[in-house]
């Protein structure tokens, strides 16, 4: 077992604790592989009644994403390491989605990218006032993966499209209001949650017992801070092209909507269009595994794209936050340029077999 994740069983609970605080518990291939192996074992283990995912006590963040520097370095070469990461991570996402027993994730801190994929597919997701959710990938020329094509379009209205294209951040109770989390409680009650779970008998009705524990600790979720913009989000982000979405936002006049248009125009134009198609296709997908195969096709190619390399340089390496996207405008990204990311991979398609 690596030092980056602590996997064990305690009293009928499969425990997964992220222990990579220096990277805000960002996932690497080894962590994903260990979690995937644990889920495979626990799925058929009658002595394990639920799975509990959290991060090391006393450290910041839940999980800030994936190993972006590795993806960029690998993508600058043959991309083999990056593709293996995606293959392992996406299979882990699918295993969580298919896991028949309850899975509770405590999102007490930064939850972005890969951290979202580690939590949002489980049955119980607990946010606190310290939770900070985002899918910021369009800002580095990547795309909202780890099942983003599946769960984002299944949030209310066009909320997921707004989150994907702009990389907007949700904080605290807003994460539960959006449906990313299922429960909300103050962080000061997380130890009480842990204590009650450790003392509970989950052998008869694990889901019912977990629901009962959470019922006694969680708080009602207030109207979200974005509620005042919900009508604009649903109307403007419902268009089928990125250009139409931006034009609709700009037509709203000065204020919040026009600010969102400016945010989208600052992102990678190619990635914005790829993400929009990803969400529209994901909304129609019949099975989660189908969506993940599509995302693997995108990821396979995206790590070697000029925009991803440039985005990582500008945001993560040089930190000048001045990426030179190519093409530089939404209007200059052709349908063919977007379509190539979705083409089948033949023998390299994502398989969910061991």
Backbone torsions as a table, in degrees:
resi	resn	phi	psi	omega
1	UNK	NA	137.2	-179.7
2	UNK	-75.8	168.2	177.6
3	UNK	-81.8	-1.8	-173.5
4	UNK	-91.6	-13.1	178.6
5	UNK	-150.8	137.1	-179.6
6	UNK	-107.7	112.7	-177.7
7	UNK	-116.9	126.1	-179.4
8	UNK	-159.8	172.7	173.8
9	UNK	-115.2	141.7	179.6
10	UNK	-141.4	111.8	174.2
11	UNK	53.3	44.3	178.4
12	UNK	85.3	5.8	179.8
13	UNK	-114.6	130.1	171.0
14	UNK	-85.1	118.0	-174.5
15	UNK	-103.9	131.5	174.5
16	UNK	-126.0	111.3	-179.1
17	UNK	-120.0	121.2	179.6
18	UNK	-75.4	130.9	-173.9
19	UNK	-132.1	49.2	178.3
20	UNK	-126.1	61.3	-170.3
21	UNK	-63.7	-28.2	-178.2
22	UNK	-65.0	-19.3	178.1
23	UNK	-115.9	23.9	-174.2
24	UNK	50.7	37.3	174.9
25	UNK	62.3	25.7	177.2
26	UNK	-59.7	143.6	-174.2
27	UNK	-79.8	144.4	168.2
28	UNK	-123.6	177.0	-174.9
29	UNK	-61.6	-41.5	-179.8
30	UNK	-61.5	-41.5	178.1
31	UNK	-62.8	-45.7	-179.6
32	UNK	-62.7	-40.2	-179.5
33	UNK	-65.1	-41.7	-179.6
34	UNK	-67.0	-40.5	178.0
35	UNK	-65.5	-42.5	178.5
36	UNK	-60.3	-44.7	179.1
37	UNK	-63.0	-41.1	179.7
38	UNK	-63.7	-44.2	179.4
39	UNK	-61.5	-39.7	179.2
40	UNK	-62.6	-40.1	179.2
41	UNK	-71.9	-42.7	-177.6
42	UNK	-70.6	-27.5	-178.6
43	UNK	-57.1	-37.2	-178.9
44	UNK	-105.1	9.7	-178.2
45	UNK	-96.5	109.2	-176.7
46	UNK	-66.1	-16.8	-180.0
47	UNK	-84.2	-10.6	177.3
48	UNK	-104.2	119.5	-171.7
49	UNK	-103.1	-22.0	176.2
50	UNK	-160.4	168.0	179.3
51	UNK	-119.7	140.0	-176.0
52	UNK	-126.5	120.3	-178.1
53	UNK	-115.0	126.6	175.7
54	UNK	-150.3	-170.0	177.7
55	UNK	-122.8	165.2	-174.4
56	UNK	-55.7	130.1	-177.9
57	UNK	-60.1	137.7	177.8
58	UNK	82.5	6.0	178.7
59	UNK	-114.2	160.1	-176.7
60	UNK	-82.5	151.9	173.1
61	UNK	79.4	159.7	164.9
62	UNK	-97.4	-62.7	175.5
63	UNK	-161.5	117.9	-172.8
64	UNK	-81.8	-2.3	177.5
65	UNK	137.2	-141.1	179.0
66	UNK	-115.3	179.7	-176.9
67	UNK	-82.0	82.3	-173.2
68	UNK	-64.6	-39.5	179.6
69	UNK	-60.6	-41.8	178.0
70	UNK	-63.4	-43.9	-179.5
71	UNK	-59.3	-41.7	-179.2
72	UNK	-69.1	-43.5	179.8
73	UNK	-63.6	-41.9	178.5
74	UNK	-66.8	-42.0	-180.0
75	UNK	-64.5	-25.8	177.5
76	UNK	-73.4	-15.0	176.5
77	UNK	-110.4	-125.0	-177.3
78	UNK	-89.1	-5.5	176.5
79	UNK	68.4	9.9	-176.7
80	UNK	-62.5	-43.3	-178.9
81	UNK	-66.9	-40.7	178.8
82	UNK	-63.3	-43.1	-179.1
83	UNK	-66.9	-34.5	176.6
84	UNK	-67.5	-37.4	175.3
85	UNK	-60.5	-50.6	179.2
86	UNK	-59.1	-43.9	-179.3
87	UNK	-58.1	-44.8	-178.0
88	UNK	-72.3	-44.6	-178.7
89	UNK	-63.9	-43.6	-177.3
90	UNK	-68.9	-34.0	174.1
91	UNK	-66.4	-36.7	175.0
92	UNK	-63.5	-44.2	177.0
93	UNK	-57.1	-44.3	-179.7
94	UNK	-66.0	-37.1	178.4
95	UNK	-65.1	-38.3	176.9
96	UNK	-66.5	-42.5	-179.7
97	UNK	-63.0	-37.0	-176.3
98	UNK	-88.0	-8.2	-173.8
99	UNK	-63.8	123.5	-171.5
100	UNK	-79.2	-19.7	-179.2
101	UNK	-93.0	160.7	179.6
102	UNK	-59.8	143.4	174.2
103	UNK	-128.2	118.8	177.7
104	UNK	-109.8	130.5	175.7
105	UNK	-120.4	132.8	179.8
106	UNK	-104.2	105.9	-172.4
107	UNK	-92.4	62.4	-174.4
108	UNK	-91.0	70.4	-179.7
109	UNK	145.4	-162.6	-178.1
110	UNK	-59.4	126.0	179.4
111	UNK	-134.1	97.4	-176.8
112	UNK	-132.2	155.0	172.5
113	UNK	47.2	-116.3	-177.8
114	UNK	-57.8	-30.3	176.2
115	UNK	-66.3	-32.1	175.2
116	UNK	-67.2	-44.3	179.6
117	UNK	-63.6	-27.3	179.2
118	UNK	-77.5	-15.7	-172.0
119	UNK	-121.9	-40.3	-167.8
120	UNK	-70.1	-19.0	-179.0
121	UNK	-87.9	-4.7	177.2
122	UNK	-82.9	171.3	-174.1
123	UNK	-78.7	-31.9	-175.6
124	UNK	-129.5	118.9	-179.7
125	UNK	-125.0	118.5	-173.5
126	UNK	-106.4	119.4	175.6
127	UNK	-99.4	153.8	173.0
128	UNK	-126.0	179.4	178.6
129	UNK	-66.2	-13.8	179.0
130	UNK	-91.8	-3.6	-179.0
131	UNK	-69.4	132.8	175.0
132	UNK	-130.7	107.5	-177.3
133	UNK	-101.7	139.5	170.9
134	UNK	-164.5	152.1	168.7
135	UNK	-118.5	84.2	-169.7
136	UNK	-91.0	17.4	-168.0
137	UNK	-63.3	-30.8	-178.8
138	UNK	-63.5	-19.4	179.4
139	UNK	-79.0	-10.8	176.2
140	UNK	-122.5	13.2	176.9
141	UNK	76.4	19.1	175.4
142	UNK	-98.5	-135.0	176.1
143	UNK	-164.7	157.5	-175.8
144	UNK	-75.9	84.6	-171.8
145	UNK	-92.5	-143.2	-178.0
146	UNK	49.7	33.3	-178.6
147	UNK	94.7	9.3	178.3
148	UNK	-58.8	-34.5	178.3
149	UNK	-65.1	-20.1	178.9
150	UNK	-93.5	-54.2	-171.4
151	UNK	-81.5	-31.5	-177.9
152	UNK	-63.6	-46.8	179.0
153	UNK	-71.8	-7.5	178.6
154	UNK	-99.3	5.0	167.7
155	UNK	-76.6	172.1	-175.8
156	UNK	-64.1	136.0	176.2
157	UNK	54.7	-133.1	179.3
158	UNK	-104.3	22.3	-178.7
159	UNK	-56.3	-44.3	-178.6
160	UNK	-64.4	-35.0	178.2
161	UNK	-66.1	-42.5	176.6
162	UNK	-60.1	-47.4	-178.9
163	UNK	-63.1	-39.9	-176.9
164	UNK	-70.6	-45.5	-174.3
165	UNK	-75.9	-35.7	-176.9
166	UNK	-94.5	-21.7	-173.0
167	UNK	71.7	21.2	-177.4
168	UNK	-55.9	147.1	-178.4
169	UNK	-101.3	138.0	172.7
170	UNK	-111.2	139.9	-177.8
171	UNK	-123.1	145.9	170.4
172	UNK	54.6	-128.4	-176.0
173	UNK	-62.9	-23.3	178.2
174	UNK	-60.4	-29.1	-179.8
175	UNK	-65.7	-37.3	176.2
176	UNK	-76.7	-38.3	179.3
177	UNK	-60.6	-33.8	-179.7
178	UNK	-76.0	-18.7	-177.1
179	UNK	95.3	0.6	175.1
180	UNK	-68.7	-42.9	171.6
181	UNK	-103.2	156.7	178.1
182	UNK	-101.8	-17.5	-177.0
183	UNK	-142.7	157.4	177.8
184	UNK	-135.3	132.6	174.1
185	UNK	-149.3	154.9	177.8
186	UNK	-64.0	144.9	-178.2
187	UNK	-61.0	-26.9	180.0
188	UNK	-65.7	-15.5	178.6
189	UNK	-96.4	-1.5	177.8
190	UNK	-60.1	-42.3	175.9
191	UNK	-60.7	-36.1	178.0
192	UNK	-66.3	-38.6	176.2
193	UNK	-61.0	-46.8	180.0
194	UNK	-61.7	-41.8	-179.0
195	UNK	-64.7	-43.9	-179.4
196	UNK	-68.5	-37.2	178.7
197	UNK	-66.4	-39.7	-179.4
198	UNK	-65.2	-29.4	-177.0
199	UNK	-92.0	-11.5	-173.0
200	UNK	-80.2	155.1	173.7
201	UNK	-103.3	108.3	-177.1
202	UNK	-97.8	11.1	-171.4
203	UNK	-74.4	-21.6	-176.0
204	UNK	-97.0	-58.1	-178.3
205	UNK	-137.4	81.7	-173.7
206	UNK	-59.8	-44.2	-178.2
207	UNK	-65.5	-44.2	179.4
208	UNK	-64.0	-41.3	178.3
209	UNK	-63.8	-43.4	179.1
210	UNK	-64.4	-41.6	176.5
211	UNK	-59.1	-40.7	-178.3
212	UNK	-66.6	-43.2	178.7
213	UNK	-61.8	-46.7	-178.9
214	UNK	-66.4	-34.0	179.9
215	UNK	-60.2	-34.4	-177.9
216	UNK	-82.1	-10.6	-175.3
217	UNK	-116.3	-32.2	-173.4
218	UNK	-79.2	159.6	-177.1
219	UNK	-111.4	156.3	175.2
220	UNK	-59.4	146.6	-178.5
221	UNK	-95.7	120.0	-179.9
222	UNK	-74.2	171.9	175.1
223	UNK	-59.0	138.3	-175.6
224	UNK	-72.2	159.2	-179.8
225	UNK	-65.9	-22.3	-179.9
226	UNK	-89.2	3.8	-175.4
227	UNK	-56.9	-36.2	-178.6
228	UNK	-65.4	-18.6	-177.7
229	UNK	-107.2	2.8	-173.3
230	UNK	-58.8	-41.0	-177.9
231	UNK	-66.2	-39.9	178.5
232	UNK	-67.2	-41.0	178.4
233	UNK	-59.5	-49.4	-176.5
234	UNK	-65.5	-35.1	-177.1
235	UNK	-80.0	-48.6	-173.6
236	UNK	-76.1	-35.4	-176.7
237	UNK	-86.7	3.9	178.5
238	UNK	-83.2	-10.9	-178.9
239	UNK	-65.9	158.4	-173.5
240	UNK	-87.5	-16.1	178.7
241	UNK	-122.8	154.0	179.3
242	UNK	-64.3	-37.2	178.7
243	UNK	-61.6	-41.3	179.0
244	UNK	-66.7	-37.6	178.4
245	UNK	-63.4	-47.8	-179.8
246	UNK	-64.2	-41.7	179.4
247	UNK	-62.9	-40.7	178.8
248	UNK	-64.6	-40.0	178.7
249	UNK	-66.4	-43.3	-179.9
250	UNK	-66.3	-30.6	-179.8
251	UNK	-70.7	-15.2	178.2
252	UNK	-69.2	-15.6	-179.6
253	UNK	91.7	-178.5	-177.3
254	UNK	-57.9	145.8	178.4
255	UNK	127.4	-157.4	-171.4
256	UNK	-58.6	-45.8	-176.0
257	UNK	-62.3	-43.7	179.7
258	UNK	-66.3	-32.0	175.4
259	UNK	-63.9	-38.4	178.4
260	UNK	-65.9	-37.2	177.2
261	UNK	-62.1	-42.1	179.4
262	UNK	-65.1	-37.9	178.1
263	UNK	-62.0	-46.5	-179.0
264	UNK	-62.5	-41.8	-178.8
265	UNK	-65.7	-22.2	179.4
266	UNK	-83.3	-14.5	179.7
267	UNK	-80.5	172.6	176.1
268	UNK	-62.9	115.8	-178.3
269	UNK	-58.0	-42.9	179.4
270	UNK	-61.7	-44.2	-177.3
271	UNK	-68.2	-36.8	176.4
272	UNK	-57.6	-44.0	-179.7
273	UNK	-70.3	-38.2	176.5
274	UNK	-63.0	-44.9	-178.6
275	UNK	-63.9	-39.9	179.3
276	UNK	-63.5	-45.8	177.6
277	UNK	-63.9	-40.6	178.4
278	UNK	-55.5	-46.4	-178.7
279	UNK	-69.4	-38.2	-179.7
280	UNK	-67.2	-40.2	177.6
281	UNK	-71.5	-38.4	179.4
282	UNK	-63.4	-33.6	178.9
283	UNK	-63.7	-27.3	-178.1
284	UNK	-95.6	-8.2	-176.2
285	UNK	-63.8	137.1	-179.4
286	UNK	-82.2	-28.2	-176.7
287	UNK	-134.4	145.7	179.2
288	UNK	-58.2	-39.7	-178.8
289	UNK	-62.1	-34.2	177.6
290	UNK	-64.0	-42.6	177.6
291	UNK	-61.4	-42.0	-177.7
292	UNK	-68.2	-31.9	174.9
293	UNK	-64.5	-39.8	177.0
294	UNK	-63.3	-44.3	-179.7
295	UNK	-64.2	-34.7	178.2
296	UNK	-66.2	-37.8	176.3
297	UNK	-60.9	-43.3	179.8
298	UNK	-65.5	-50.4	-177.4
299	UNK	-61.4	-38.8	178.5
300	UNK	-51.1	-41.0	-175.5
301	UNK	-95.6	-31.6	-171.2
302	UNK	-66.8	-32.8	-177.6
303	UNK	-65.3	-20.3	178.5
304	UNK	-99.7	5.3	-178.2
305	UNK	-76.1	152.3	179.0
306	UNK	-62.3	-39.0	-177.6
307	UNK	-68.0	-37.0	177.8
308	UNK	-66.5	-45.2	178.0
309	UNK	-59.9	-42.0	-179.5
310	UNK	-71.0	-39.2	179.7
311	UNK	-63.4	-43.1	178.1
312	UNK	-65.3	-40.3	176.7
313	UNK	-58.2	-48.4	-172.8
314	UNK	-73.4	-36.7	-172.4
315	UNK	-96.7	-36.1	-171.4
316	UNK	-108.8	-38.4	-175.7
317	UNK	-90.0	-67.8	-179.7
318	UNK	-78.9	-26.9	177.7
319	UNK	58.9	34.1	174.7
320	UNK	-87.6	-9.9	178.6
321	UNK	52.1	36.6	179.3
322	UNK	-132.7	64.6	-178.9
323	UNK	-68.2	142.3	175.2
324	UNK	-102.5	91.2	-176.2
325	UNK	-72.4	150.2	177.8
326	UNK	-139.5	113.7	-3.1
327	UNK	-65.3	160.8	-174.4
328	UNK	-88.2	-14.9	-176.6
329	UNK	-127.5	148.1	175.4
330	UNK	-54.5	-41.3	-175.3
331	UNK	-64.1	-18.4	-176.5
332	UNK	-98.1	0.7	177.7
333	UNK	-91.5	115.9	-175.5
334	UNK	-79.5	158.5	176.2
335	UNK	-61.7	-34.8	179.7
336	UNK	-66.7	-36.8	179.1
337	UNK	-64.1	-36.4	178.1
338	UNK	-74.2	-44.0	-174.3
339	UNK	-60.9	-30.6	-176.0
340	UNK	-63.3	-27.0	179.9
341	UNK	-70.3	-20.5	-174.6
342	UNK	-100.3	0.9	-177.7
343	UNK	-69.9	142.8	179.6
344	UNK	-57.0	154.5	-178.0
345	UNK	-102.7	3.3	179.9
346	UNK	62.9	-125.3	-177.7
347	UNK	-66.9	-14.7	-178.5
348	UNK	-94.8	6.8	178.8
349	UNK	-56.8	150.4	178.5
350	UNK	-65.6	127.9	176.6
351	UNK	-113.8	144.5	180.0
352	UNK	-100.7	7.5	175.3
353	UNK	-78.1	149.5	179.7
354	UNK	-57.8	NA	NA
